[in-house]
Each structure stands twice: as structure tokens, then as C-alpha cells.
Amino acid sequence: MKIAYQGIPGSYSESCAKKIYPECETISCKTFDECFERADRDNNISTLIPESNKTTGNIGVEYLIFKYRLNVYAEHFFPIKHNLLGVPGSSIKDIKDVYSHAQALSQSSIFIKKNKLIENVRADTAGSAKYVSEKKDKSKGAIASELSAQIYKLDILKSNIQDEKENVTRFLLMGKEISEPEFKNEKFITSLLFKLKSKPAALYSALSGFAINGVNLTKLQSFPEKNSFSSYFFLCELDGHIHEKKIKLSLEDLNYHCEDMQVLGIFKADQFRKK
């Protein structure tokens, strides 16, 4: 199994891929767009994309989900454990400047303030670890993953420095080939995109079918169509499998109000949702 991820080796996306799919071959990509493009043109490649974080919210990949319309195979809630990394032989007291992605710095703000560290924003966490490793300066530290420490031969000076100890990111595994799991007695999520017809109260009318049939929406997010501020697509997720009667009826009703609608995937709900 080949999985494309955004970032360089040691990123949290690669950490998640290797944890969930130990036998996978990981492919580093510079951008999220490259991840989607690789999976779109090669059926043998899937992509693992961070979709949202428990602390900081949406990552901002919805426009790419709409652009490529890859099939969603699975969701994974992966714990993000930030660590302060330094060159071998350094200590927390040596660190003056800390480097990391803006979100990692924000998620570790209490630790940073307590130790009076100077924040330096960089493109990603693993890249920050690589930078510190290359500089070989005891006054420089990086906030990154345990995998980054292993790859770039850095010491972990302090583990789990994130403000929220249950800091979790939701990842989506996506690919080109359409895959539909067998409908059985398990909890499923159905993901879809839709664009409504232009008429008054269109969204209210479109969503009424879900209410009537007792379907729970777990996500509903709007974003403008390209080069437009008057035409919107909606990314929607709901509890249930597409072969459930109430889901079928709801989607039939929704389709009546849409110019465009596409099911992106049906996948098992992650066990994290039960917490």
C-alpha cells in the first residue's frame, strides 16, 4: 500500500500513516494539492490528509476535496503529541529559540510562555526538526513528533508539551477507486458534496428530508464555487450507511433540490467517536 502525505519525513501525517498502516510505503509531497494529484492519477496510491484538529478546527482542505472528489475510504483520529526537540547534549535551559508550524506553536503556548521561548514560525514541524538538526546549535529547539526526533537524530527534551493533552487530529484516507463497504451492524459515516438549485430557502428545504427521516448530520460546511461569491457547494457528513432506508430517502429528497450531488464515500466510524 502506498500513501502520499504532505510534508517531509517525520511529519505527523507520516507518523499517522505508519501507525495505522505499518506495512505501507509513504510518499512525501510538498503540498496538499500534490497529495491529491498523485492519488488522482494513480489508482495504486492513496493519500492521508489531516482534515480537522480538536483544538484549532478545520485544516482548510475542503476546496481540494471538492476539486478532486476522491473517494473517502476511512477516517482516523490520531493523537498529536508535541515534543520539544534539541541537538544531542542540550537541555531545556539551553533553548532560546523554538521553531515549528504555526499550529504546533499555538497548541504549545503554555509551555512556550513558561520557558520564555522565542517563537519562530516555519512551514512544518518535521522541517523545523531538520533545520535544528542541521544548525547544531544548543540554543535552538523544535516542536515536532517523536518520529522526527528519530529521523533527524535529536533528543526529546520534553514530551507531551501540548496545552490540551487530548490533542487529536482527524485524518481522511482517500483514493481514486470507488469502494463501498458492506452494509452490516456497525456505525458508518456517509460523506457527500452537493450544490443547491438557486431558489429561496433552498438550504432549508434541502435539509428538511434529514430531519423528517431522523438522520443526524455530523458535518455541514459551505464554500464558494471557484470564481464565485454567489454559488456555494456544501460538504456534508451524516451518521449511517447509504443502504439504510432512512439515508436513501433523505438523499433522494436532497437530490431533488440539487444541481449537483456526489457521494464521496461510505466508511466505518472511528472508535474515537464513542468516547
C-alpha positions as CSV (number, residue, x, y, z in Angstrom):
1,M,0.0,0.0,0.0
2,K,1.3,3.4,-1.0
3,I,0.3,6.5,0.9
4,A,1.0,10.1,-0.1
5,Y,1.2,12.7,2.7
6,Q,2.0,16.4,2.9
7,G,5.4,17.3,4.5
8,I,8.8,15.8,4.8
9,P,9.7,12.5,6.6
10,G,8.8,12.8,10.3
11,S,5.6,14.8,9.9
12,Y,2.6,14.0,11.9
13,S,0.9,12.8,8.7
14,E,3.6,10.2,8.1
15,S,3.5,9.3,11.8
16,C,-0.2,8.6,11.5
17,A,0.3,6.6,8.2
18,K,3.0,4.4,9.8
19,K,1.0,3.8,13.0
20,I,-2.3,2.8,11.3
21,Y,-0.8,1.1,8.2
22,P,2.6,-0.3,9.4
23,E,3.4,-2.0,6.1
24,C,2.7,1.0,3.9
25,E,5.1,2.8,1.7
26,T,4.9,6.5,2.4
27,I,5.4,9.2,-0.3
28,S,6.4,12.7,0.8
29,C,4.7,15.6,-1.0
30,K,5.4,19.3,-0.8
31,T,1.7,20.4,-0.8
32,F,-1.7,19.0,-0.2
33,D,-2.5,19.6,-3.8
34,E,0.3,17.3,-4.8
35,C,-1.1,14.6,-2.5
36,F,-4.5,14.8,-4.1
37,E,-3.0,14.9,-7.6
38,R,-0.8,11.8,-7.0
39,A,-3.8,9.8,-5.7
40,D,-6.0,11.1,-8.6
41,R,-3.7,9.9,-11.4
42,D,-2.5,6.6,-9.8
43,N,-5.0,4.0,-8.5
44,N,-2.2,2.4,-6.5
45,I,-1.7,5.5,-4.4
46,S,-3.9,6.7,-1.6
47,T,-3.5,9.9,0.3
48,L,-3.8,10.6,4.0
49,I,-4.9,14.1,4.7
50,P,-5.4,16.0,8.0
51,E,-9.0,17.3,7.9
52,S,-9.5,19.0,11.2
53,N,-8.0,19.3,14.7
54,K,-9.8,19.1,18.0
55,T,-8.1,22.3,19.3
56,T,-7.7,24.5,16.2
57,G,-10.6,23.3,14.0
58,N,-10.6,22.8,10.2
59,I,-7.3,22.5,8.4
60,G,-8.6,24.0,5.2
61,V,-8.5,21.2,2.6
62,E,-12.2,21.4,1.6
63,Y,-11.5,23.1,-1.7
64,L,-9.2,20.2,-2.7
65,I,-11.8,17.6,-1.6
66,F,-14.2,19.5,-4.0
67,K,-11.7,19.8,-6.8
68,Y,-10.5,16.2,-6.9
69,R,-13.6,14.4,-5.5
70,L,-11.6,11.4,-4.4
71,N,-13.3,8.6,-2.6
72,V,-13.1,8.6,1.2
73,Y,-12.0,5.1,2.4
74,A,-11.5,5.7,6.2
75,E,-11.2,8.3,9.0
76,H,-8.6,8.1,11.7
77,F,-8.4,10.2,14.9
78,F,-4.7,10.4,15.6
79,P,-3.3,11.9,18.9
80,I,-0.9,14.7,18.2
81,K,1.8,14.7,20.9
82,H,4.1,17.6,20.6
83,N,7.7,17.3,21.9
84,L,10.5,19.8,22.4
85,L,13.5,18.5,20.4
86,G,17.1,19.7,20.7
87,V,20.5,18.7,19.5
88,P,22.2,15.9,21.4
89,G,23.5,17.1,24.8
90,S,21.3,20.1,25.0
91,S,18.7,20.8,27.8
92,I,15.6,22.8,28.1
93,K,17.5,25.6,29.8
94,D,19.8,25.9,26.7
95,I,16.8,26.6,24.4
96,K,16.2,30.2,23.5
97,D,14.5,29.9,20.0
98,V,11.8,27.4,19.2
99,Y,10.8,26.5,15.6
100,S,7.7,24.8,14.4
101,H,4.5,25.1,12.3
102,A,2.1,27.9,13.5
103,Q,-0.5,25.5,14.8
104,A,2.1,23.5,16.8
105,L,3.3,26.7,18.4
106,S,-0.2,27.8,19.2
107,Q,-1.1,24.3,20.6
108,S,2.0,24.5,22.9
109,S,1.7,28.1,24.0
110,I,1.6,27.4,27.8
111,F,4.9,25.6,27.7
112,I,6.5,28.2,25.4
113,K,5.5,31.1,27.7
114,K,6.5,29.2,30.9
115,N,10.0,28.6,29.5
116,K,10.2,32.1,27.9
117,L,11.0,30.8,24.4
118,I,11.1,32.9,21.3
119,E,8.7,31.5,18.7
120,N,9.8,31.1,15.1
121,V,7.1,30.0,12.6
122,R,8.2,27.6,9.8
123,A,6.3,25.7,7.1
124,D,6.0,22.4,9.0
125,T,7.1,20.6,12.2
126,A,9.4,18.0,10.6
127,G,11.1,20.7,8.6
128,S,11.7,22.6,11.8
129,A,13.3,19.4,13.3
130,K,15.5,19.1,10.2
131,Y,16.6,22.7,10.5
132,V,17.6,22.4,14.2
133,S,19.5,19.2,13.4
134,E,21.4,21.0,10.6
135,K,22.2,24.1,12.7
136,K,23.7,22.0,15.6
137,D,23.0,24.9,17.9
138,K,22.0,24.1,21.5
139,S,20.0,27.3,21.8
140,K,17.6,26.2,19.0
141,G,14.8,23.7,19.6
142,A,11.9,22.4,17.5
143,I,8.4,21.3,18.4
144,A,7.8,18.1,16.4
145,S,6.9,14.4,16.5
146,E,8.8,11.6,18.1
147,L,9.4,10.2,14.6
148,S,11.1,13.5,13.7
149,A,13.5,13.0,16.7
150,Q,14.4,9.6,15.4
151,I,14.9,10.6,11.8
152,Y,16.9,13.7,12.5
153,K,18.8,12.3,15.5
154,L,17.6,14.9,18.0
155,D,17.0,14.5,21.7
156,I,13.5,14.7,23.2
157,L,14.0,17.3,25.9
158,K,10.3,17.3,27.0
159,S,7.4,15.1,25.8
160,N,3.7,16.0,25.5
161,I,4.1,19.7,25.8
162,Q,0.8,20.5,24.0
163,D,-1.8,22.6,26.0
164,E,-4.6,20.0,25.5
165,K,-3.4,16.6,26.5
166,E,-6.0,15.0,24.2
167,N,-4.9,17.0,21.2
168,V,-6.4,14.9,18.3
169,T,-6.3,15.4,14.5
170,R,-8.8,13.7,12.2
171,F,-7.2,12.3,9.1
172,L,-9.0,11.0,5.9
173,L,-7.7,8.3,3.7
174,M,-8.7,8.9,0.1
175,G,-8.1,7.5,-3.3
176,K,-9.3,7.3,-6.9
177,E,-11.0,3.9,-6.9
178,I,-14.6,3.8,-5.7
179,S,-15.0,1.5,-2.7
180,E,-18.2,0.8,-0.7
181,P,-18.1,-1.3,2.5
182,E,-20.7,-4.0,3.1
183,F,-23.7,-2.8,5.0
184,K,-23.8,-4.5,8.4
185,N,-24.4,-3.8,12.0
186,E,-21.6,-1.2,12.5
187,K,-21.6,2.5,12.7
188,F,-20.9,4.2,9.3
189,I,-20.4,7.7,8.0
190,T,-21.6,8.8,4.6
191,S,-19.8,11.8,3.0
192,L,-21.1,13.8,0.1
193,L,-20.9,17.1,-1.8
194,F,-23.9,19.0,-3.1
195,K,-24.7,22.2,-4.9
196,L,-28.3,23.6,-4.5
197,K,-30.6,25.0,-7.1
198,S,-30.8,28.7,-6.9
199,K,-34.2,29.4,-5.2
200,P,-35.4,30.9,-2.0
201,A,-34.9,28.9,1.2
202,A,-33.1,26.2,-0.8
203,L,-30.9,25.0,2.1
204,Y,-33.8,24.9,4.5
205,S,-35.9,22.8,2.0
206,A,-32.9,20.5,1.2
207,L,-32.2,19.7,4.8
208,S,-35.8,19.0,5.8
209,G,-35.5,15.4,4.5
210,F,-32.8,14.7,7.0
211,A,-35.0,15.9,9.9
212,I,-38.1,14.1,8.7
213,N,-36.2,10.8,8.4
214,G,-34.3,11.2,11.7
215,V,-30.8,11.4,10.1
216,N,-28.0,13.0,12.1
217,L,-25.7,15.4,10.3
218,T,-22.2,15.4,11.8
219,K,-20.7,18.0,9.4
220,L,-22.1,20.7,7.1
221,Q,-19.7,23.2,5.7
222,S,-20.2,25.6,2.8
223,F,-17.6,27.0,0.5
224,P,-17.9,29.1,-2.7
225,E,-17.6,27.7,-6.1
226,K,-14.4,28.8,-8.0
227,N,-14.6,32.5,-9.1
228,S,-18.0,33.0,-7.4
229,F,-19.4,34.5,-4.3
230,S,-23.0,33.7,-5.1
231,S,-22.7,29.9,-5.8
232,Y,-21.8,27.6,-3.0
233,F,-21.1,23.9,-2.5
234,F,-21.7,22.1,0.7
235,L,-19.6,19.3,2.2
236,C,-21.8,17.1,4.3
237,E,-21.3,14.1,6.5
238,L,-24.0,12.1,8.2
239,D,-24.4,9.1,10.5
240,G,-25.3,6.0,8.6
241,H,-24.7,3.8,5.5
242,I,-26.1,4.7,2.2
243,H,-28.1,1.5,2.0
244,E,-30.1,2.3,5.2
245,K,-33.7,3.1,4.3
246,K,-33.6,6.5,6.1
247,I,-30.4,7.5,4.4
248,K,-31.7,6.5,0.9
249,L,-34.9,8.5,1.5
250,S,-33.0,11.6,2.7
251,L,-30.6,11.6,-0.2
252,E,-33.4,11.2,-2.7
253,D,-35.1,14.2,-1.2
254,L,-31.9,16.2,-1.2
255,N,-31.2,15.3,-4.8
256,Y,-34.5,17.0,-5.8
257,H,-33.1,20.3,-4.5
258,C,-29.6,20.0,-6.1
259,E,-27.9,21.0,-9.3
260,D,-25.0,18.7,-8.4
261,M,-24.6,16.0,-5.8
262,Q,-21.9,13.3,-5.4
263,V,-21.4,10.8,-2.6
264,L,-17.7,10.9,-1.7
265,G,-17.6,7.8,0.4
266,I,-19.1,5.4,3.0
267,F,-16.7,4.4,5.7
268,K,-16.6,3.0,9.2
269,A,-16.8,5.5,12.0
270,D,-13.6,5.6,14.0
271,Q,-13.7,4.1,17.6
272,F,-12.7,7.6,18.9
273,R,-16.3,8.8,18.2
274,K,-17.5,6.5,21.0
275,K,-15.5,8.5,23.6
